[in-house]
Amino acid sequence: MAVGKNKRLSKGKKGLKKKVVDPFQRKEWYDIKAPTTFENRNVGKTLINKSTGLKNAVDGLKGRVVEVSLADLQGSEDHSFKKIKLRVDEVQGKNLLTNFHGFDFTSDKVRSLVRKWQSLVEANVTVKTADDYVLRIFCIAFTRRHQNQIKKTTYAQSSQLSAIRKKMVEIMQREVSNVTLAQLTSKLIPEVIGREIEKAAEGIYPLQNVHIRKVKVLKQAKFDLGALLALHGESVTEENGKKVGSKFQDVVLETV
């Protein structure tokens, strides 16, 4: 070895490992709360790194989107094929207040509806709610047999399908544009809009399995903390000071 080339002097001890720190020690848990529209408000928990320096945990939590089964929120297996998306809008202590962010069917449910010998009718519309949320709503329906029909197939003519789609768009626009996002959520759970479409299209061609299968939030309204707290059954308390009378005068002490 050349003189003055002792390689190990500048380095630490050979084989000394870096201390392993459990990453979960740096994290904290938060409870996700669903709006009062749903029966069960406890969605679950989420975690995030604790606030350090300029990194604030609240900034990392706001805007998070969670997907949960409607069966868990309603406590009923009848809604097991429906999925709800909730977006975190506000952090209060260890609770995350969420708002509706989307609705969808599971892919296996949609596939189970598609069968032979019937026509599929689909329509979608972009509409603004009463509280300025821009939504795109997708509807799906299938033709069924007339009463006392012997023929095996239930194919509708293209003109009939076009008339049904027109009815779908009209009803979806009417039902959504006059309500708030919270009221729309309460309509989606019992499938009110689907039954309206089925009733309206009866004169054109009888339908079955009429569902609003998907709702996408394209544009959110301006954030309103008061409206969000009201949605979660809370209220904003304002502390106002007492009004000072007009006869109020400053008292100047002669001696201190």
Short mmCIF file of the C-alpha atoms (twelve columns), coordinates in Angstrom:
data_MODEL
# 
_entry.id   MODEL 
# 
loop_
_atom_site.group_PDB 
_atom_site.id 
_atom_site.type_symbol 
_atom_site.label_atom_id 
_atom_site.label_alt_id 
_atom_site.label_comp_id 
_atom_site.label_asym_id 
_atom_site.label_seq_id 
_atom_site.Cartn_x 
_atom_site.Cartn_y 
_atom_site.Cartn_z 
_atom_site.pdbx_PDB_model_num 
ATOM 1   C CA . MET A 1   0.000   0.000   0.000   1 
ATOM 2   C CA . ALA A 2   1.281   3.485   -0.875  1 
ATOM 3   C CA . VAL A 3   2.469   5.793   1.937   1 
ATOM 4   C CA . GLY A 4   -0.246  8.090   3.341   1 
ATOM 5   C CA . LYS A 5   -3.092  6.070   1.808   1 
ATOM 6   C CA . ASN A 6   -4.769  4.666   4.909   1 
ATOM 7   C CA . LYS A 7   -8.294  4.366   3.549   1 
ATOM 8   C CA . ARG A 8   -10.107 3.366   6.772   1 
ATOM 9   C CA . LEU A 9   -9.066  6.428   8.863   1 
ATOM 10  C CA . SER A 10  -11.570 8.847   7.296   1 
ATOM 11  C CA . LYS A 11  -14.481 6.387   7.485   1 
ATOM 12  C CA . GLY A 12  -16.481 5.197   10.479  1 
ATOM 13  C CA . LYS A 13  -16.467 1.722   11.948  1 
ATOM 14  C CA . LYS A 14  -17.021 -0.991  9.398   1 
ATOM 15  C CA . GLY A 15  -20.471 -2.629  9.577   1 
ATOM 16  C CA . LEU A 16  -22.025 0.088   11.771  1 
ATOM 17  C CA . LYS A 17  -25.684 0.267   10.732  1 
ATOM 18  C CA . LYS A 18  -27.909 3.312   10.754  1 
ATOM 19  C CA . LYS A 19  -30.451 3.329   13.604  1 
ATOM 20  C CA . VAL A 20  -33.828 2.133   12.301  1 
ATOM 21  C CA . VAL A 21  -36.712 4.427   13.344  1 
ATOM 22  C CA . ASP A 22  -40.278 3.159   13.083  1 
ATOM 23  C CA . PRO A 23  -41.988 5.515   10.562  1 
ATOM 24  C CA . PHE A 24  -45.316 5.189   12.408  1 
ATOM 25  C CA . GLN A 25  -43.843 7.034   15.416  1 
ATOM 26  C CA . ARG A 26  -43.820 10.206  13.286  1 
ATOM 27  C CA . LYS A 27  -47.480 9.842   12.292  1 
ATOM 28  C CA . GLU A 28  -50.799 10.702  13.927  1 
ATOM 29  C CA . TRP A 29  -54.316 9.355   13.359  1 
ATOM 30  C CA . TYR A 30  -57.429 11.337  12.368  1 
ATOM 31  C CA . ASP A 31  -61.112 10.283  12.329  1 
ATOM 32  C CA . ILE A 32  -63.015 10.755  9.037   1 
ATOM 33  C CA . LYS A 33  -66.577 12.021  9.549   1 
ATOM 34  C CA . ALA A 34  -69.311 11.730  6.901   1 
ATOM 35  C CA . PRO A 35  -72.111 14.346  6.565   1 
ATOM 36  C CA . THR A 36  -75.375 13.880  8.514   1 
ATOM 37  C CA . THR A 37  -77.074 12.786  5.239   1 
ATOM 38  C CA . PHE A 38  -75.794 9.273   6.005   1 
ATOM 39  C CA . GLU A 39  -76.838 7.011   8.901   1 
ATOM 40  C CA . ASN A 40  -73.308 6.117   10.028  1 
ATOM 41  C CA . ARG A 41  -71.009 9.126   10.239  1 
ATOM 42  C CA . ASN A 42  -67.825 7.261   11.279  1 
ATOM 43  C CA . VAL A 43  -66.155 6.428   7.977   1 
ATOM 44  C CA . GLY A 44  -62.785 5.318   9.328   1 
ATOM 45  C CA . LYS A 45  -59.330 6.662   10.138  1 
ATOM 46  C CA . THR A 46  -56.429 8.075   8.174   1 
ATOM 47  C CA . LEU A 47  -52.873 8.985   9.162   1 
ATOM 48  C CA . ILE A 48  -50.349 11.652  8.265   1 
ATOM 49  C CA . ASN A 49  -46.899 12.806  9.402   1 
ATOM 50  C CA . LYS A 50  -47.002 15.160  12.387  1 
ATOM 51  C CA . SER A 51  -46.548 18.887  11.766  1 
ATOM 52  C CA . THR A 52  -42.841 19.778  11.680  1 
ATOM 53  C CA . GLY A 53  -41.331 23.133  10.792  1 
ATOM 54  C CA . LEU A 54  -43.013 24.588  7.718   1 
ATOM 55  C CA . LYS A 55  -44.850 21.326  6.921   1 
ATOM 56  C CA . ASN A 56  -48.347 21.489  8.395   1 
ATOM 57  C CA . ALA A 57  -50.343 18.251  8.721   1 
ATOM 58  C CA . VAL A 58  -53.632 20.105  8.051   1 
ATOM 59  C CA . ASP A 59  -52.477 21.122  4.541   1 
ATOM 60  C CA . GLY A 60  -51.767 17.477  3.706   1 
ATOM 61  C CA . LEU A 61  -55.183 16.333  4.935   1 
ATOM 62  C CA . LYS A 62  -57.378 18.891  3.163   1 
ATOM 63  C CA . GLY A 63  -58.430 17.706  -0.274  1 
ATOM 64  C CA . ARG A 64  -57.973 14.003  0.460   1 
ATOM 65  C CA . VAL A 65  -60.629 11.836  -1.207  1 
ATOM 66  C CA . VAL A 66  -61.830 8.599   0.397   1 
ATOM 67  C CA . GLU A 67  -64.011 5.964   -1.263  1 
ATOM 68  C CA . VAL A 68  -66.437 4.050   0.929   1 
ATOM 69  C CA . SER A 69  -69.302 1.605   0.348   1 
ATOM 70  C CA . LEU A 70  -72.780 3.082   0.824   1 
ATOM 71  C CA . ALA A 71  -73.721 -0.150  2.657   1 
ATOM 72  C CA . ASP A 72  -71.276 0.830   5.457   1 
ATOM 73  C CA . LEU A 73  -72.635 4.377   5.623   1 
ATOM 74  C CA . GLN A 74  -76.296 3.302   5.663   1 
ATOM 75  C CA . GLY A 75  -75.910 0.048   7.625   1 
ATOM 76  C CA . SER A 76  -77.813 -1.880  4.943   1 
ATOM 77  C CA . GLU A 77  -76.552 -4.570  2.545   1 
ATOM 78  C CA . ASP A 78  -79.058 -3.388  -0.093  1 
ATOM 79  C CA . HIS A 79  -76.586 -0.628  -1.057  1 
ATOM 80  C CA . SER A 80  -73.501 -2.873  -1.252  1 
ATOM 81  C CA . PHE A 81  -72.963 -2.173  -4.995  1 
ATOM 82  C CA . LYS A 82  -72.887 1.627   -4.545  1 
ATOM 83  C CA . LYS A 83  -69.676 3.539   -3.825  1 
ATOM 84  C CA . ILE A 84  -69.498 7.056   -2.397  1 
ATOM 85  C CA . LYS A 85  -66.515 9.397   -2.630  1 
ATOM 86  C CA . LEU A 86  -66.021 11.892  0.198   1 
ATOM 87  C CA . ARG A 87  -63.585 14.824  0.119   1 
ATOM 88  C CA . VAL A 88  -61.962 16.282  3.257   1 
ATOM 89  C CA . ASP A 89  -62.820 20.008  3.397   1 
ATOM 90  C CA . GLU A 90  -62.067 20.979  6.995   1 
ATOM 91  C CA . VAL A 91  -59.998 19.729  9.956   1 
ATOM 92  C CA . GLN A 92  -61.370 20.228  13.476  1 
ATOM 93  C CA . GLY A 93  -59.153 18.788  16.187  1 
ATOM 94  C CA . LYS A 94  -58.760 15.101  15.323  1 
ATOM 95  C CA . ASN A 95  -61.907 15.036  13.139  1 
ATOM 96  C CA . LEU A 96  -61.929 15.457  9.357   1 
ATOM 97  C CA . LEU A 97  -65.174 16.978  8.046   1 
ATOM 98  C CA . THR A 98  -66.002 15.650  4.576   1 
ATOM 99  C CA . ASN A 99  -68.392 16.530  1.767   1 
ATOM 100 C CA . PHE A 100 -69.855 14.556  -1.155  1 
ATOM 101 C CA . HIS A 101 -67.367 14.182  -4.029  1 
ATOM 102 C CA . GLY A 102 -68.785 11.433  -6.255  1 
ATOM 103 C CA . PHE A 103 -70.974 8.373   -6.673  1 
ATOM 104 C CA . ASP A 104 -70.452 5.185   -8.662  1 
ATOM 105 C CA . PHE A 105 -71.622 1.583   -9.122  1 
ATOM 106 C CA . THR A 106 -69.288 -1.374  -8.715  1 
ATOM 107 C CA . SER A 107 -68.230 -2.839  -12.074 1 
ATOM 108 C CA . ASP A 108 -69.649 -6.291  -11.237 1 
ATOM 109 C CA . LYS A 109 -73.121 -4.773  -10.684 1 
ATOM 110 C CA . VAL A 110 -73.092 -2.967  -14.057 1 
ATOM 111 C CA . ARG A 111 -71.963 -6.176  -15.807 1 
ATOM 112 C CA . SER A 112 -74.691 -8.215  -14.120 1 
ATOM 113 C CA . LEU A 113 -77.349 -5.835  -15.521 1 
ATOM 114 C CA . VAL A 114 -76.242 -6.211  -19.165 1 
ATOM 115 C CA . ARG A 115 -78.027 -9.209  -20.733 1 
ATOM 116 C CA . LYS A 116 -79.076 -10.538 -24.129 1 
ATOM 117 C CA . TRP A 117 -82.396 -9.852  -25.869 1 
ATOM 118 C CA . GLN A 118 -82.809 -6.299  -24.536 1 
ATOM 119 C CA . SER A 119 -81.747 -2.755  -25.481 1 
ATOM 120 C CA . LEU A 120 -79.427 -0.687  -23.309 1 
ATOM 121 C CA . VAL A 121 -80.147 3.039   -22.953 1 
ATOM 122 C CA . GLU A 122 -77.521 5.432   -21.581 1 
ATOM 123 C CA . ALA A 123 -77.533 9.209   -21.179 1 
ATOM 124 C CA . ASN A 124 -75.418 11.791  -19.374 1 
ATOM 125 C CA . VAL A 125 -75.856 15.472  -18.647 1 
ATOM 126 C CA . THR A 126 -73.766 18.278  -17.134 1 
ATOM 127 C CA . VAL A 127 -75.811 20.356  -14.707 1 
ATOM 128 C CA . LYS A 128 -75.263 22.965  -11.979 1 
ATOM 129 C CA . THR A 129 -76.875 22.495  -8.551  1 
ATOM 130 C CA . ALA A 130 -78.600 25.257  -6.563  1 
ATOM 131 C CA . ASP A 131 -75.399 25.763  -4.499  1 
ATOM 132 C CA . ASP A 132 -73.150 26.141  -7.602  1 
ATOM 133 C CA . TYR A 133 -71.604 22.659  -7.874  1 
ATOM 134 C CA . VAL A 134 -71.142 21.528  -11.497 1 
ATOM 135 C CA . LEU A 135 -71.907 17.811  -11.822 1 
ATOM 136 C CA . ARG A 136 -71.963 15.281  -14.645 1 
ATOM 137 C CA . ILE A 137 -74.644 12.631  -14.112 1 
ATOM 138 C CA . PHE A 138 -74.787 9.285   -15.941 1 
ATOM 139 C CA . CYS A 139 -77.980 7.244   -16.235 1 
ATOM 140 C CA . ILE A 140 -78.442 3.644   -17.376 1 
ATOM 141 C CA . ALA A 141 -81.633 1.720   -18.244 1 
ATOM 142 C CA . PHE A 142 -82.751 -1.459  -20.023 1 
ATOM 143 C CA . THR A 143 -85.895 -2.297  -21.965 1 
ATOM 144 C CA . ARG A 144 -88.296 -4.956  -20.661 1 
ATOM 145 C CA . ARG A 145 -91.220 -6.948  -22.038 1 
ATOM 146 C CA . HIS A 146 -94.671 -5.476  -22.503 1 
ATOM 147 C CA . GLN A 147 -97.498 -7.002  -20.532 1 
ATOM 148 C CA . ASN A 148 -98.627 -10.347 -22.085 1 
ATOM 149 C CA . GLN A 149 -95.731 -10.238 -24.576 1 
ATOM 150 C CA . ILE A 150 -94.866 -13.579 -26.213 1 
ATOM 151 C CA . LYS A 151 -91.879 -12.435 -28.284 1 
ATOM 152 C CA . LYS A 152 -88.538 -13.256 -26.645 1 
ATOM 153 C CA . THR A 153 -86.655 -10.071 -27.537 1 
ATOM 154 C CA . THR A 154 -87.354 -6.540  -26.264 1 
ATOM 155 C CA . TYR A 155 -85.371 -4.444  -28.732 1 
ATOM 156 C CA . ALA A 156 -86.497 -0.810  -28.998 1 
ATOM 157 C CA . GLN A 157 -86.294 1.200   -32.226 1 
ATOM 158 C CA . SER A 158 -83.641 3.922   -32.529 1 
ATOM 159 C CA . SER A 159 -86.331 6.634   -32.493 1 
ATOM 160 C CA . GLN A 160 -87.711 5.208   -29.226 1 
ATOM 161 C CA . LEU A 161 -84.218 5.076   -27.686 1 
ATOM 162 C CA . SER A 162 -83.671 8.704   -28.711 1 
ATOM 163 C CA . ALA A 163 -86.989 9.739   -27.110 1 
ATOM 164 C CA . ILE A 164 -86.088 7.869   -23.882 1 
ATOM 165 C CA . ARG A 165 -82.666 9.570   -23.755 1 
ATOM 166 C CA . LYS A 166 -84.353 12.966  -24.177 1 
ATOM 167 C CA . LYS A 167 -86.672 12.173  -21.249 1 
ATOM 168 C CA . MET A 168 -83.691 11.072  -19.138 1 
ATOM 169 C CA . VAL A 169 -81.816 14.330  -19.757 1 
ATOM 170 C CA . GLU A 170 -84.921 16.453  -19.015 1 
ATOM 171 C CA . ILE A 171 -85.658 14.686  -15.709 1 
ATOM 172 C CA . MET A 172 -82.016 14.711  -14.558 1 
ATOM 173 C CA . GLN A 173 -81.703 18.454  -15.271 1 
ATOM 174 C CA . ARG A 174 -84.989 19.208  -13.501 1 
ATOM 175 C CA . GLU A 175 -84.255 17.063  -10.443 1 
ATOM 176 C CA . VAL A 176 -80.680 18.301  -9.930  1 
ATOM 177 C CA . SER A 177 -80.756 22.012  -10.844 1 
ATOM 178 C CA . ASN A 178 -83.340 22.873  -8.144  1 
ATOM 179 C CA . VAL A 179 -81.595 21.174  -5.192  1 
ATOM 180 C CA . THR A 180 -78.373 21.536  -3.203  1 
ATOM 181 C CA . LEU A 181 -75.620 18.914  -3.213  1 
ATOM 182 C CA . ALA A 182 -76.775 17.559  0.174   1 
ATOM 183 C CA . GLN A 183 -80.381 17.227  -1.045  1 
ATOM 184 C CA . LEU A 184 -79.160 15.460  -4.194  1 
ATOM 185 C CA . THR A 185 -77.244 12.950  -2.039  1 
ATOM 186 C CA . SER A 186 -80.432 12.125  -0.142  1 
ATOM 187 C CA . LYS A 187 -82.171 11.581  -3.531  1 
ATOM 188 C CA . LEU A 188 -79.446 9.238   -4.807  1 
ATOM 189 C CA . ILE A 189 -79.702 6.840   -1.845  1 
ATOM 190 C CA . PRO A 190 -83.367 5.753   -2.391  1 
ATOM 191 C CA . GLU A 191 -83.027 6.102   -6.227  1 
ATOM 192 C CA . VAL A 192 -85.818 8.662   -6.611  1 
ATOM 193 C CA . ILE A 193 -84.585 9.919   -10.018 1 
ATOM 194 C CA . GLY A 194 -84.458 6.387   -11.486 1 
ATOM 195 C CA . ARG A 195 -88.096 5.743   -10.579 1 
ATOM 196 C CA . GLU A 196 -89.119 9.108   -12.108 1 
ATOM 197 C CA . ILE A 197 -87.434 8.186   -15.414 1 
ATOM 198 C CA . GLU A 198 -89.014 4.706   -15.430 1 
ATOM 199 C CA . LYS A 199 -92.480 6.236   -14.914 1 
ATOM 200 C CA . ALA A 200 -91.975 8.929   -17.587 1 
ATOM 201 C CA . ALA A 201 -90.693 6.472   -20.227 1 
ATOM 202 C CA . GLU A 202 -93.547 3.975   -19.739 1 
ATOM 203 C CA . GLY A 203 -95.476 5.500   -22.662 1 
ATOM 204 C CA . ILE A 204 -92.481 5.198   -25.040 1 
ATOM 205 C CA . TYR A 205 -91.159 1.729   -24.084 1 
ATOM 206 C CA . PRO A 206 -91.308 -0.114  -20.729 1 
ATOM 207 C CA . LEU A 207 -87.997 0.042   -18.846 1 
ATOM 208 C CA . GLN A 208 -86.333 -1.911  -16.041 1 
ATOM 209 C CA . ASN A 209 -83.175 -1.502  -13.909 1 
ATOM 210 C CA . VAL A 210 -83.168 2.300   -14.303 1 
ATOM 211 C CA . HIS A 211 -80.328 3.720   -12.220 1 
ATOM 212 C CA . ILE A 212 -78.195 6.819   -11.815 1 
ATOM 213 C CA . ARG A 213 -74.986 4.833   -12.093 1 
ATOM 214 C CA . LYS A 214 -72.420 7.615   -11.722 1 
ATOM 215 C CA . VAL A 215 -72.066 11.212  -10.489 1 
ATOM 216 C CA . LYS A 216 -68.859 13.206  -11.048 1 
ATOM 217 C CA . VAL A 217 -68.078 16.573  -9.443  1 
ATOM 218 C CA . LEU A 218 -66.562 18.671  -12.249 1 
ATOM 219 C CA . LYS A 219 -66.369 21.987  -10.392 1 
ATOM 220 C CA . GLN A 220 -66.696 22.730  -6.702  1 
ATOM 221 C CA . ALA A 221 -68.519 25.713  -5.287  1 
ATOM 222 C CA . LYS A 222 -66.717 28.388  -3.264  1 
ATOM 223 C CA . PHE A 223 -65.814 26.949  0.157   1 
ATOM 224 C CA . ASP A 224 -68.327 27.906  2.849   1 
ATOM 225 C CA . LEU A 225 -67.377 26.819  6.389   1 
ATOM 226 C CA . GLY A 226 -70.833 27.629  7.797   1 
ATOM 227 C CA . ALA A 227 -72.574 25.414  5.218   1 
ATOM 228 C CA . LEU A 228 -70.113 22.561  5.874   1 
ATOM 229 C CA . LEU A 229 -70.623 22.758  9.656   1 
ATOM 230 C CA . ALA A 230 -74.402 22.802  9.149   1 
ATOM 231 C CA . LEU A 231 -74.027 19.692  6.984   1 
ATOM 232 C CA . HIS A 232 -72.256 18.005  9.906   1 
ATOM 233 C CA . GLY A 233 -74.844 19.133  12.457  1 
ATOM 234 C CA . GLU A 234 -72.632 21.837  13.943  1 
ATOM 235 C CA . SER A 235 -72.899 25.619  13.949  1 
ATOM 236 C CA . VAL A 236 -70.565 28.573  13.850  1 
ATOM 237 C CA . THR A 237 -70.734 30.517  17.097  1 
ATOM 238 C CA . GLU A 238 -70.027 34.206  16.880  1 
ATOM 239 C CA . GLU A 239 -69.089 36.144  19.993  1 
ATOM 240 C CA . ASN A 240 -70.181 39.731  19.747  1 
ATOM 241 C CA . GLY A 241 -69.125 42.412  22.231  1 
ATOM 242 C CA . LYS A 242 -71.586 44.646  24.067  1 
ATOM 243 C CA . LYS A 243 -72.677 47.838  22.388  1 
ATOM 244 C CA . VAL A 244 -71.168 50.913  24.006  1 
ATOM 245 C CA . GLY A 245 -73.706 53.561  24.961  1 
ATOM 246 C CA . SER A 246 -73.594 57.017  23.395  1 
ATOM 247 C CA . LYS A 247 -73.121 58.666  26.822  1 
ATOM 248 C CA . PHE A 248 -69.854 56.833  27.481  1 
ATOM 249 C CA . GLN A 249 -67.004 59.184  28.481  1 
ATOM 250 C CA . ASP A 250 -63.377 58.580  29.338  1 
ATOM 251 C CA . VAL A 251 -62.635 59.211  33.013  1 
ATOM 252 C CA . VAL A 252 -59.357 61.090  33.478  1 
ATOM 253 C CA . LEU A 253 -57.762 60.717  36.888  1 
ATOM 254 C CA . GLU A 254 -56.218 63.907  38.292  1 
ATOM 255 C CA . THR A 255 -53.740 62.076  40.455  1 
ATOM 256 C CA . VAL A 256 -52.044 58.817  39.723  1 
# 
